[in-house]
């Protein structure tokens, strides 16, 4: 597996969470109750799996390697991706605050969570398409096999240090469970 194939596989898991977020948002917007524990789990998945792990691999390793290979890291596709990571974190911060308020009984927080979730879903769908179809092919063309091997080793270090042993599998189990509740078959 190449570094970009690994990142694309992670995108498929993130897209599953985006569908879950849409189902959760539908319920919250219609006034139907949502388990506040699920909201906390969704935020944790995004913060740990999508941001700390996936975006960490991109920001700390892939984008740096691409820069070393001559692809500009300021402006251009990499600059756009970095800016979108920041915007995504802002949405997730709002979702996190709203999830805590919802758990404390603030009914208005449901709409705040849903609005931030909708913004995140829209951003990430476009973001993933740009990475899969533009940025990652650029990386595949620019990086040597030795650099790809080095990236895969670095990705494994990030998995162990930022996510922890067994968490990746636990996150996929969480996706399975949340899909059963929030994604229509």
Protein Blocks (a to p, Z undefined) as FASTA:
>chain_A
ZZklmmmmmmmmmmmmmmmmmmmmmmmmnopacdfklmmmmmmmmmmmmmmmmmmmmmmm
mmmmmmmnopafegjjklmmmmmmmmmmmmmmmmmmmmmmmmnopaklmmmmmmmmmmmm
mmmmmmmmmmmmmmmmmmmmmpcfklmmmmmmmmmmmmmmmnoghklmmmmmmmmmmmmm
mmcZZ
